Amino acid sequence: MSSEAMKTVQFLGLFLILLLHSAAMAATPRKPVSVPFHNNYLASWGADHIKQFHGGLKTELLLNKQYGAGFESKGTYLFGHFSMQIKLVPAFFSDCRAR
């Protein structure tokens, strides 16, 4: 294959990739789906401070002066996993209001 033909093939390949990428970006985003908390997350500490309602569709972390709660993703993502540990700082606790 001549170098001119090779350049044409490379150009068409790049053009096709850009066209497909543009089509994917222009596609209508998927609607969010309600998934129970326990399907994707696991309590890492303070499990008794993680309360779930409505079949896990609503989750609350119960925080007070001494205790917090933590959870992490069950699955991994491209570069790791998601985790969170939360505890109220005593100096800021007075700003929290009970419902």
Secondary structure, DSSP 4 states (H G I P E B T S, - for coil): --HHHHHHHHHHHHHHHHHHHHHHHHSPPPPP----HHHHEEEEE-GGGEEEEGGGTEEEE---SS--EEEEESS-BTTB--EEEE---GGGGGG----
